[in-house]
Amino acid sequence: TNRVYVDYNDEYYVAPERHPAIESNTAYYPSELPVVYPNPFNPEKAIGKVLKIDNLVPGSEVQIYTLSGEIVASISAGSGIKVVWDGKNRYGSKVSSGIYLYVIKNSKKNYIGKIFVVKE
């Protein structure tokens, strides 16, 4: 298979594929940090009305907390590498504007970060 590349001057060239695809049954574990977006998060304006947490190790668990330590939501990635949060608490109510903490736990490492929820 060949690939066509176009540069910013609208010039293009065809590059032959150098290496054929290799199929593998080996599990892939991302080496990069998890990505949380959009952050700040506006549930009414975000694409799909969800916050995405991507680049997870399969089997990761994500918990979202208020700053006072109350659990807001708990989401499992299962065998995937991405989860979404709709901005609602575990009872189905929309959360208020503010700062929330996320905790990502997996077999490799734990991560903690902030989510900024903003509403107009």
A tleap script that builds the chain and sets N, CA, C and O, in Angstrom:
source leaprc.protein.ff14SB
mol = sequence {
  NTHR ASN ARG VAL TYR VAL ASP TYR ASN ASP
  GLU TYR TYR VAL ALA PRO GLU ARG HIE PRO
  ALA ILE GLU SER ASN THR ALA TYR TYR PRO
  SER GLU LEU PRO VAL VAL TYR PRO ASN PRO
  PHE ASN PRO GLU LYS ALA ILE GLY LYS VAL
  LEU LYS ILE ASP ASN LEU VAL PRO GLY SER
  GLU VAL GLN ILE TYR THR LEU SER GLY GLU
  ILE VAL ALA SER ILE SER ALA GLY SER GLY
  ILE LYS VAL VAL TRP ASP GLY LYS ASN ARG
  TYR GLY SER LYS VAL SER SER GLY ILE TYR
  LEU TYR VAL ILE LYS ASN SER LYS LYS ASN
  TYR ILE GLY LYS ILE PHE VAL VAL LYS CGLU
}
set mol.1.N position { 0.844 -1.178 0.000 }
set mol.1.CA position { 0.000 0.000 0.000 }
set mol.1.C position { 0.886 1.238 0.000 }
set mol.1.O position { 1.877 1.297 0.728 }
set mol.2.N position { 0.538 2.204 -0.800 }
set mol.2.CA position { 1.265 3.469 -0.831 }
set mol.2.C position { 0.485 4.528 -0.079 }
set mol.2.O position { -0.735 4.432 0.059 }
set mol.3.N position { 1.183 5.531 0.404 }
set mol.3.CA position { 0.548 6.642 1.104 }
set mol.3.C position { 0.857 7.928 0.363 }
set mol.3.O position { 1.964 8.117 -0.142 }
set mol.4.N position { -0.128 8.810 0.300 }
set mol.4.CA position { 0.047 10.108 -0.344 }
set mol.4.C position { 0.125 11.155 0.749 }
set mol.4.O position { -0.716 11.179 1.648 }
set mol.5.N position { 1.124 12.021 0.683 }
set mol.5.CA position { 1.301 13.097 1.644 }
set mol.5.C position { 1.185 14.428 0.918 }
set mol.5.O position { 1.706 14.586 -0.186 }
set mol.6.N position { 0.500 15.388 1.539 }
set mol.6.CA position { 0.352 16.725 0.971 }
set mol.6.C position { 0.927 17.702 1.979 }
set mol.6.O position { 0.569 17.664 3.157 }
set mol.7.N position { 1.831 18.593 1.520 }
set mol.7.CA position { 2.391 19.571 2.449 }
set mol.7.C position { 1.598 20.872 2.364 }
set mol.7.O position { 0.636 20.966 1.603 }
set mol.8.N position { 2.000 21.870 3.142 }
set mol.8.CA position { 1.241 23.115 3.225 }
set mol.8.C position { 1.290 23.938 1.944 }
set mol.8.O position { 0.521 24.892 1.822 }
set mol.9.N position { 2.140 23.624 1.000 }
set mol.9.CA position { 2.184 24.316 -0.295 }
set mol.9.C position { 1.378 23.571 -1.350 }
set mol.9.O position { 1.496 23.856 -2.542 }
set mol.10.N position { 0.562 22.622 -0.918 }
set mol.10.CA position { -0.252 21.791 -1.807 }
set mol.10.C position { 0.580 20.915 -2.736 }
set mol.10.O position { 0.076 20.439 -3.753 }
set mol.11.N position { 1.839 20.699 -2.398 }
set mol.11.CA position { 2.651 19.753 -3.143 }
set mol.11.C position { 2.437 18.382 -2.515 }
set mol.11.O position { 2.226 18.276 -1.307 }
set mol.12.N position { 2.491 17.354 -3.315 }
set mol.12.CA position { 2.271 16.025 -2.774 }
set mol.12.C position { 3.319 15.052 -3.308 }
set mol.12.O position { 3.971 15.293 -4.323 }
set mol.13.N position { 3.451 13.962 -2.592 }
set mol.13.CA position { 4.328 12.893 -3.043 }
set mol.13.C position { 3.762 11.567 -2.556 }
set mol.13.O position { 2.994 11.527 -1.595 }
set mol.14.N position { 4.137 10.501 -3.212 }
set mol.14.CA position { 3.672 9.168 -2.865 }
set mol.14.C position { 4.833 8.425 -2.224 }
set mol.14.O position { 5.924 8.348 -2.789 }
set mol.15.N position { 4.589 7.886 -1.056 }
set mol.15.CA position { 5.632 7.144 -0.343 }
set mol.15.C position { 5.185 5.690 -0.209 }
set mol.15.O position { 4.092 5.427 0.293 }
set mol.16.N position { 5.998 4.762 -0.644 }
set mol.16.CA position { 5.629 3.353 -0.484 }
set mol.16.C position { 5.681 2.964 0.990 }
set mol.16.O position { 6.511 3.463 1.750 }
set mol.17.N position { 4.796 2.082 1.371 }
set mol.17.CA position { 4.808 1.595 2.742 }
set mol.17.C position { 6.034 0.727 2.926 }
set mol.17.O position { 6.283 -0.184 2.136 }
set mol.18.N position { 6.791 1.004 3.955 }
set mol.18.CA position { 8.064 0.302 4.147 }
set mol.18.C position { 7.906 -1.006 4.909 }
set mol.18.O position { 8.652 -1.961 4.691 }
set mol.19.N position { 6.930 -1.034 5.800 }
set mol.19.CA position { 6.774 -2.217 6.633 }
set mol.19.C position { 5.328 -2.683 6.575 }
set mol.19.O position { 4.417 -1.878 6.763 }
set mol.20.N position { 5.103 -3.943 6.323 }
set mol.20.CA position { 3.726 -4.439 6.316 }
set mol.20.C position { 3.168 -4.462 7.739 }
set mol.20.O position { 3.920 -4.538 8.711 }
set mol.21.N position { 1.855 -4.395 7.845 }
set mol.21.CA position { 1.204 -4.453 9.156 }
set mol.21.C position { 1.446 -5.818 9.785 }
set mol.21.O position { 1.495 -6.837 9.096 }
set mol.22.N position { 1.593 -5.819 11.092 }
set mol.22.CA position { 1.818 -7.060 11.826 }
set mol.22.C position { 0.684 -7.222 12.823 }
set mol.22.O position { 0.421 -6.320 13.618 }
set mol.23.N position { 0.021 -8.348 12.787 }
set mol.23.CA position { -1.031 -8.615 13.750 }
set mol.23.C position { -0.411 -9.232 14.994 }
set mol.23.O position { 0.553 -9.995 14.921 }
set mol.24.N position { -0.991 -8.881 16.140 }
set mol.24.CA position { -0.446 -9.376 17.394 }
set mol.24.C position { -1.572 -9.590 18.389 }
set mol.24.O position { -2.565 -8.862 18.368 }
set mol.25.N position { -1.432 -10.562 19.243 }
set mol.25.CA position { -2.381 -10.789 20.324 }
set mol.25.C position { -1.891 -10.179 21.628 }
set mol.25.O position { -2.504 -10.376 22.677 }
set mol.26.N position { -0.795 -9.442 21.568 }
set mol.26.CA position { -0.228 -8.825 22.755 }
set mol.26.C position { -1.057 -7.615 23.160 }
set mol.26.O position { -1.404 -6.789 22.315 }
set mol.27.N position { -1.377 -7.504 24.442 }
set mol.27.CA position { -2.145 -6.356 24.931 }
set mol.27.C position { -1.297 -5.096 24.855 }
set mol.27.O position { -0.089 -5.138 25.087 }
set mol.28.N position { -1.925 -3.991 24.534 }
set mol.28.CA position { -1.240 -2.705 24.443 }
set mol.28.C position { -1.527 -1.892 25.693 }
set mol.28.O position { -2.684 -1.663 26.046 }
set mol.29.N position { -0.472 -1.460 26.355 }
set mol.29.CA position { -0.614 -0.590 27.513 }
set mol.29.C position { 0.032 0.743 27.185 }
set mol.29.O position { 1.235 0.803 26.934 }
set mol.30.N position { -0.754 1.814 27.185 }
set mol.30.CA position { -0.215 3.121 26.810 }
set mol.30.C position { 0.934 3.537 27.719 }
set mol.30.O position { 0.903 3.299 28.926 }
set mol.31.N position { 1.930 4.149 27.138 }
set mol.31.CA position { 3.054 4.633 27.930 }
set mol.31.C position { 2.878 6.098 28.290 }
set mol.31.O position { 3.618 6.629 29.118 }
set mol.32.N position { 1.908 6.749 27.679 }
set mol.32.CA position { 1.664 8.160 27.943 }
set mol.32.C position { 0.708 8.305 29.124 }
set mol.32.O position { 0.067 7.343 29.548 }
set mol.33.N position { 0.628 9.515 29.638 }
set mol.33.CA position { -0.314 9.813 30.710 }
set mol.33.C position { -1.740 9.812 30.181 }
set mol.33.O position { -1.953 10.029 28.988 }
set mol.34.N position { -2.721 9.572 31.047 }
set mol.34.CA position { -4.117 9.696 30.619 }
set mol.34.C position { -4.403 11.126 30.148 }
set mol.34.O position { -3.792 12.084 30.622 }
set mol.35.N position { -5.333 11.247 29.217 }
set mol.35.CA position { -5.708 12.544 28.664 }
set mol.35.C position { -7.156 12.821 29.050 }
set mol.35.O position { -8.042 12.013 28.772 }
set mol.36.N position { -7.400 13.970 29.695 }
set mol.36.CA position { -8.735 14.362 30.137 }
set mol.36.C position { -9.132 15.600 29.344 }
set mol.36.O position { -8.455 16.625 29.417 }
set mol.37.N position { -10.238 15.513 28.577 }
set mol.37.CA position { -10.638 16.642 27.733 }
set mol.37.C position { -12.133 16.617 27.468 }
set mol.37.O position { -12.728 15.539 27.484 }
set mol.38.N position { -12.767 17.762 27.224 }
set mol.38.CA position { -12.208 19.107 27.376 }
set mol.38.C position { -12.118 19.460 28.857 }
set mol.38.O position { -12.943 19.015 29.655 }
set mol.39.N position { -11.158 20.226 29.208 }
set mol.39.CA position { -10.957 20.647 30.591 }
set mol.39.C position { -10.426 22.071 30.561 }
set mol.39.O position { -9.256 22.270 30.236 }
set mol.40.N position { -11.242 23.070 30.888 }
set mol.40.CA position { -12.520 23.042 31.586 }
set mol.40.C position { -13.629 22.376 30.759 }
set mol.40.O position { -13.606 22.375 29.528 }
set mol.41.N position { -14.602 21.809 31.494 }
set mol.41.CA position { -15.680 21.026 30.904 }
set mol.41.C position { -17.008 21.726 31.117 }
set mol.41.O position { -17.415 21.970 32.253 }
set mol.42.N position { -17.686 22.049 30.020 }
set mol.42.CA position { -19.046 22.579 30.075 }
set mol.42.C position { -19.946 21.507 29.474 }
set mol.42.O position { -19.927 21.301 28.261 }
set mol.43.N position { -20.737 20.819 30.299 }
set mol.43.CA position { -21.546 19.704 29.802 }
set mol.43.C position { -22.509 20.082 28.674 }
set mol.43.O position { -22.874 19.229 27.865 }
set mol.44.N position { -22.920 21.343 28.612 }
set mol.44.CA position { -23.862 21.762 27.574 }
set mol.44.C position { -23.174 22.064 26.250 }
set mol.44.O position { -23.819 22.011 25.203 }
set mol.45.N position { -21.890 22.378 26.269 }
set mol.45.CA position { -21.197 22.789 25.050 }
set mol.45.C position { -20.171 21.779 24.547 }
set mol.45.O position { -19.706 21.894 23.413 }
set mol.46.N position { -19.817 20.810 25.353 }
set mol.46.CA position { -18.814 19.815 24.945 }
set mol.46.C position { -19.383 18.920 23.848 }
set mol.46.O position { -20.579 18.628 23.832 }
set mol.47.N position { -18.525 18.493 22.940 }
set mol.47.CA position { -18.945 17.579 21.875 }
set mol.47.C position { -19.459 16.292 22.520 }
set mol.47.O position { -18.760 15.661 23.313 }
set mol.48.N position { -20.668 15.919 22.177 }
set mol.48.CA position { -21.278 14.733 22.766 }
set mol.48.C position { -21.766 14.957 24.182 }
set mol.48.O position { -22.299 14.040 24.807 }
set mol.49.N position { -21.589 16.177 24.701 }
set mol.49.CA position { -21.987 16.550 26.068 }
set mol.49.C position { -21.322 15.672 27.125 }
set mol.49.O position { -21.899 15.407 28.179 }
set mol.50.N position { -20.087 15.222 26.826 }
set mol.50.CA position { -19.364 14.381 27.777 }
set mol.50.C position { -17.912 14.825 27.905 }
set mol.50.O position { -17.345 15.429 26.994 }
set mol.51.N position { -17.327 14.514 29.052 }
set mol.51.CA position { -15.895 14.667 29.289 }
set mol.51.C position { -15.268 13.319 28.951 }
set mol.51.O position { -15.788 12.277 29.348 }
set mol.52.N position { -14.169 13.332 28.231 }
set mol.52.CA position { -13.512 12.090 27.832 }
set mol.52.C position { -12.213 11.913 28.619 }
set mol.52.O position { -11.459 12.866 28.816 }
set mol.53.N position { -11.970 10.707 29.055 }
set mol.53.CA position { -10.704 10.352 29.686 }
set mol.53.C position { -10.144 9.224 28.835 }
set mol.53.O position { -10.683 8.118 28.807 }
set mol.54.N position { -9.055 9.525 28.143 }
set mol.54.CA position { -8.524 8.641 27.111 }
set mol.54.C position { -7.114 8.188 27.481 }
set mol.54.O position { -6.499 8.714 28.408 }
set mol.55.N position { -6.626 7.220 26.750 }
set mol.55.CA position { -5.269 6.691 26.911 }
set mol.55.C position { -5.106 5.960 28.245 }
set mol.55.O position { -4.080 6.082 28.915 }
set mol.56.N position { -6.129 5.206 28.611 }
set mol.56.CA position { -6.109 4.450 29.862 }
set mol.56.C position { -5.556 3.048 29.639 }
set mol.56.O position { -5.607 2.519 28.529 }
set mol.57.N position { -5.041 2.466 30.679 }
set mol.57.CA position { -4.680 1.051 30.668 }
set mol.57.C position { -5.992 0.268 30.768 }
set mol.57.O position { -6.816 0.585 31.627 }
set mol.58.N position { -6.217 -0.746 29.918 }
set mol.58.CA position { -7.445 -1.537 30.042 }
set mol.58.C position { -7.624 -2.037 31.472 }
set mol.58.O position { -6.668 -2.463 32.121 }
set mol.59.N position { -8.858 -1.978 31.948 }
set mol.59.CA position { -9.156 -2.375 33.318 }
set mol.59.C position { -9.081 -1.234 34.312 }
set mol.59.O position { -9.283 -1.445 35.508 }
set mol.60.N position { -8.793 -0.026 33.843 }
set mol.60.CA position { -8.700 1.129 34.738 }
set mol.60.C position { -10.052 1.452 35.358 }
set mol.60.O position { -11.103 1.243 34.751 }
set mol.61.N position { -9.999 1.962 36.572 }
set mol.61.CA position { -11.180 2.470 37.271 }
set mol.61.C position { -10.989 3.963 37.455 }
set mol.61.O position { -9.912 4.407 37.853 }
set mol.62.N position { -12.025 4.744 37.169 }
set mol.62.CA position { -11.965 6.197 37.314 }
set mol.62.C position { -13.016 6.614 38.332 }
set mol.62.O position { -14.193 6.283 38.192 }
set mol.63.N position { -12.588 7.338 39.353 }
set mol.63.CA position { -13.514 7.912 40.323 }
set mol.63.C position { -13.408 9.426 40.247 }
set mol.63.O position { -12.322 9.977 40.073 }
set mol.64.N position { -14.549 10.091 40.380 }
set mol.64.CA position { -14.595 11.547 40.392 }
set mol.64.C position { -15.147 11.958 41.744 }
set mol.64.O position { -16.163 11.434 42.201 }
set mol.65.N position { -14.453 12.920 42.390 }
set mol.65.CA position { -14.795 13.358 43.737 }
set mol.65.C position { -14.979 14.869 43.781 }
set mol.65.O position { -14.431 15.601 42.957 }
set mol.66.N position { -15.769 15.327 44.770 }
set mol.66.CA position { -15.795 16.748 45.088 }
set mol.66.C position { -14.525 17.056 45.869 }
set mol.66.O position { -13.823 16.144 46.305 }
set mol.67.N position { -14.229 18.338 46.044 }
set mol.67.CA position { -13.040 18.699 46.830 }
set mol.67.C position { -13.182 18.299 48.295 }
set mol.67.O position { -12.181 18.157 48.997 }
set mol.68.N position { -14.424 18.115 48.764 }
set mol.68.CA position { -14.622 17.690 50.150 }
set mol.68.C position { -14.501 16.173 50.305 }
set mol.68.O position { -14.613 15.659 51.418 }
set mol.69.N position { -14.273 15.448 49.199 }
set mol.69.CA position { -14.038 14.011 49.271 }
set mol.69.C position { -15.250 13.148 48.991 }
set mol.69.O position { -15.157 11.923 49.068 }
set mol.70.N position { -16.390 13.753 48.666 }
set mol.70.CA position { -17.592 12.976 48.355 }
set mol.70.C position { -17.472 12.393 46.947 }
set mol.70.O position { -17.131 13.105 46.003 }
set mol.71.N position { -17.754 11.103 46.813 }
set mol.71.CA position { -17.665 10.490 45.489 }
set mol.71.C position { -18.835 10.958 44.631 }
set mol.71.O position { -19.987 10.943 45.064 }
set mol.72.N position { -18.520 11.370 43.420 }
set mol.72.CA position { -19.520 11.866 42.478 }
set mol.72.C position { -19.875 10.775 41.475 }
set mol.72.O position { -21.052 10.526 41.215 }
set mol.73.N position { -18.863 10.127 40.914 }
set mol.73.CA position { -19.095 9.099 39.897 }
set mol.73.C position { -17.963 8.086 39.934 }
set mol.73.O position { -16.838 8.401 40.321 }
set mol.74.N position { -18.277 6.873 39.527 }
set mol.74.CA position { -17.290 5.808 39.414 }
set mol.74.C position { -17.512 5.137 38.066 }
set mol.74.O position { -18.616 4.682 37.766 }
set mol.75.N position { -16.453 5.077 37.249 }
set mol.75.CA position { -16.566 4.576 35.880 }
set mol.75.C position { -15.461 3.550 35.644 }
set mol.75.O position { -14.311 3.768 36.025 }
set mol.76.N position { -15.814 2.441 35.021 }
set mol.76.CA position { -14.832 1.404 34.702 }
set mol.76.C position { -14.539 1.416 33.208 }
set mol.76.O position { -15.454 1.499 32.389 }
set mol.77.N position { -13.262 1.333 32.860 }
set mol.77.CA position { -12.873 1.278 31.449 }
set mol.77.C position { -13.077 -0.115 30.870 }
set mol.77.O position { -13.078 -0.281 29.650 }
set mol.78.N position { -13.250 -1.112 31.724 }
set mol.78.CA position { -13.388 -2.476 31.221 }
set mol.78.C position { -12.169 -2.850 30.393 }
set mol.78.O position { -11.035 -2.650 30.827 }
set mol.79.N position { -12.397 -3.388 29.209 }
set mol.79.CA position { -11.272 -3.763 28.352 }
set mol.79.C position { -10.864 -2.631 27.418 }
set mol.79.O position { -9.948 -2.798 26.613 }
set mol.80.N position { -11.534 -1.474 27.513 }
set mol.80.CA position { -11.221 -0.338 26.641 }
set mol.80.C position { -10.142 0.553 27.219 }
set mol.80.O position { -9.612 0.296 28.299 }
set mol.81.N position { -9.823 1.616 26.473 }
set mol.81.CA position { -8.810 2.575 26.924 }
set mol.81.C position { -9.396 3.973 27.063 }
set mol.81.O position { -8.653 4.947 27.179 }
set mol.82.N position { -10.742 4.084 27.051 }
set mol.82.CA position { -11.387 5.386 27.143 }
set mol.82.C position { -12.673 5.261 27.949 }
set mol.82.O position { -13.390 4.267 27.842 }
set mol.83.N position { -12.959 6.287 28.765 }
set mol.83.CA position { -14.250 6.385 29.437 }
set mol.83.C position { -14.796 7.781 29.194 }
set mol.83.O position { -14.055 8.693 28.824 }
set mol.84.N position { -16.098 7.943 29.403 }
set mol.84.CA position { -16.719 9.260 29.292 }
set mol.84.C position { -17.537 9.524 30.551 }
set mol.84.O position { -18.052 8.602 31.184 }
set mol.85.N position { -17.645 10.813 30.899 }
set mol.85.CA position { -18.457 11.243 32.041 }
set mol.85.C position { -19.400 12.314 31.546 }
set mol.85.O position { -18.978 13.269 30.895 }
set mol.86.N position { -20.675 12.161 31.851 }
set mol.86.CA position { -21.696 13.083 31.367 }
set mol.86.C position { -21.929 14.291 32.271 }
set mol.86.O position { -22.850 15.070 32.026 }
set mol.87.N position { -21.126 14.458 33.296 }
set mol.87.CA position { -21.284 15.601 34.192 }
set mol.87.C position { -22.383 15.408 35.220 }
set mol.87.O position { -22.861 16.371 35.819 }
set mol.88.N position { -22.785 14.146 35.425 }
set mol.88.CA position { -23.831 13.850 36.408 }
set mol.88.C position { -23.241 13.040 37.553 }
set mol.88.O position { -22.250 12.327 37.394 }
set mol.89.N position { -23.882 13.173 38.714 }
set mol.89.CA position { -23.419 12.402 39.866 }
set mol.89.C position { -23.992 10.991 39.809 }
set mol.89.O position { -24.696 10.638 38.863 }
set mol.90.N position { -23.693 10.200 40.806 }
set mol.90.CA position { -24.121 8.793 40.788 }
set mol.90.C position { -25.628 8.625 40.948 }
set mol.90.O position { -26.152 7.521 40.800 }
set mol.91.N position { -26.337 9.737 41.256 }
set mol.91.CA position { -27.796 9.696 41.359 }
set mol.91.C position { -28.473 10.222 40.096 }
set mol.91.O position { -29.701 10.269 40.024 }
set mol.92.N position { -27.672 10.618 39.096 }
set mol.92.CA position { -28.227 11.089 37.834 }
set mol.92.C position { -28.476 12.580 37.752 }
set mol.92.O position { -29.022 13.057 36.758 }
set mol.93.N position { -28.084 13.337 38.785 }
set mol.93.CA position { -28.267 14.794 38.777 }
set mol.93.C position { -27.025 15.475 38.229 }
set mol.93.O position { -25.906 15.010 38.442 }
set mol.94.N position { -27.229 16.592 37.515 }
set mol.94.CA position { -26.096 17.356 36.990 }
set mol.94.C position { -25.309 17.964 38.142 }
set mol.94.O position { -25.892 18.461 39.106 }
set mol.95.N position { -23.988 17.925 38.041 }
set mol.95.CA position { -23.152 18.512 39.088 }
set mol.95.C position { -23.091 20.024 38.908 }
set mol.95.O position { -23.366 20.546 37.828 }
set mol.96.N position { -22.731 20.710 39.968 }
set mol.96.CA position { -22.587 22.164 39.939 }
set mol.96.C position { -21.252 22.553 39.337 }
set mol.96.O position { -20.347 21.727 39.217 }
set mol.97.N position { -21.136 23.824 38.957 }
set mol.97.CA position { -19.838 24.350 38.528 }
set mol.97.C position { -18.860 24.225 39.678 }
set mol.97.O position { -19.246 24.345 40.841 }
set mol.98.N position { -17.606 23.986 39.366 }
set mol.98.CA position { -16.601 23.894 40.411 }
set mol.98.C position { -15.441 23.011 40.004 }
set mol.98.O position { -15.325 22.583 38.855 }
set mol.99.N position { -14.588 22.753 40.975 }
set mol.99.CA position { -13.408 21.923 40.761 }
set mol.99.C position { -13.690 20.537 41.334 }
set mol.99.O position { -14.158 20.399 42.464 }
set mol.100.N position { -13.401 19.531 40.543 }
set mol.100.CA position { -13.573 18.141 40.951 }
set mol.100.C position { -12.237 17.425 40.780 }
set mol.100.O position { -11.408 17.824 39.963 }
set mol.101.N position { -12.042 16.380 41.546 }
set mol.101.CA position { -10.821 15.581 41.440 }
set mol.101.C position { -11.148 14.265 40.751 }
set mol.101.O position { -12.193 13.666 41.001 }
set mol.102.N position { -10.244 13.821 39.882 }
set mol.102.CA position { -10.396 12.480 39.319 }
set mol.102.C position { -9.241 11.625 39.825 }
set mol.102.O position { -8.116 12.099 39.979 }
set mol.103.N position { -9.544 10.365 40.078 }
set mol.103.CA position { -8.543 9.387 40.492 }
set mol.103.C position { -8.655 8.220 39.518 }
set mol.103.O position { -9.720 7.622 39.367 }
set mol.104.N position { -7.550 7.907 38.865 }
set mol.104.CA position { -7.506 6.787 37.930 }
set mol.104.C position { -6.636 5.707 38.562 }
set mol.104.O position { -5.467 5.936 38.873 }
set mol.105.N position { -7.219 4.537 38.744 }
set mol.105.CA position { -6.487 3.413 39.328 }
set mol.105.C position { -6.405 2.300 38.296 }
set mol.105.O position { -7.399 1.957 37.656 }
set mol.106.N position { -5.205 1.737 38.141 }
set mol.106.CA position { -5.041 0.593 37.247 }
set mol.106.C position { -3.916 -0.286 37.773 }
set mol.106.O position { -3.347 -0.017 38.831 }
set mol.107.N position { -3.605 -1.324 37.037 }
set mol.107.CA position { -2.587 -2.276 37.480 }
set mol.107.C position { -1.175 -1.708 37.415 }
set mol.107.O position { -0.252 -2.288 37.985 }
set mol.108.N position { -0.996 -0.593 36.735 }
set mol.108.CA position { 0.335 -0.009 36.565 }
set mol.108.C position { 0.617 1.128 37.539 }
set mol.108.O position { 1.689 1.182 38.143 }
set mol.109.N position { -0.355 2.048 37.695 }
set mol.109.CA position { -0.108 3.268 38.456 }
set mol.109.C position { -1.428 3.947 38.771 }
set mol.109.O position { -2.447 3.655 38.145 }
set mol.110.N position { -1.413 4.853 39.743 }
set mol.110.CA position { -2.573 5.676 40.050 }
set mol.110.C position { -2.287 7.111 39.631 }
set mol.110.O position { -1.161 7.592 39.761 }
set mol.111.N position { -3.309 7.788 39.131 }
set mol.111.CA position { -3.184 9.181 38.707 }
set mol.111.C position { -4.262 10.003 39.392 }
set mol.111.O position { -5.380 9.530 39.597 }
set mol.112.N position { -3.920 11.238 39.745 }
set mol.112.CA position { -4.872 12.169 40.343 }
set mol.112.C position { -4.775 13.478 39.580 }
set mol.112.O position { -3.682 13.927 39.236 }
set mol.113.N position { -5.922 14.088 39.317 }
set mol.113.CA position { -5.930 15.367 38.618 }
set mol.113.C position { -7.206 16.131 38.912 }
set mol.113.O position { -8.065 15.666 39.660 }
set mol.114.N position { -7.320 17.310 38.314 }
set mol.114.CA position { -8.472 18.181 38.527 }
set mol.114.C position { -9.291 18.302 37.252 }
set mol.114.O position { -8.758 18.309 36.142 }
set mol.115.N position { -10.600 18.398 37.442 }
set mol.115.CA position { -11.533 18.694 36.359 }
set mol.115.C position { -12.237 19.986 36.750 }
set mol.115.O position { -12.734 20.117 37.869 }
set mol.116.N position { -12.276 20.927 35.837 }
set mol.116.CA position { -12.969 22.186 36.069 }
set mol.116.C position { -14.295 22.135 35.323 }
set mol.116.O position { -14.319 22.112 34.092 }
set mol.117.N position { -15.401 22.118 36.068 }
set mol.117.CA position { -16.729 22.119 35.454 }
set mol.117.C position { -17.225 23.555 35.461 }
set mol.117.O position { -17.294 24.192 36.512 }
set mol.118.N position { -17.571 24.064 34.278 }
set mol.118.CA position { -18.063 25.444 34.162 }
set mol.118.C position { -19.405 25.432 33.449 }
set mol.118.O position { -19.608 24.705 32.476 }
set mol.119.N position { -20.313 26.249 33.954 }
set mol.119.CA position { -21.627 26.408 33.329 }
set mol.119.C position { -21.896 27.895 33.215 }
set mol.119.O position { -21.374 28.697 33.989 }
set mol.120.N position { -22.710 28.248 32.251 }
set mol.120.CA position { -23.022 29.669 32.061 }
set mol.120.C position { -24.222 30.076 32.862 }
set mol.120.O position { -24.626 31.238 32.822 }
savepdb mol mol.pdb
quit
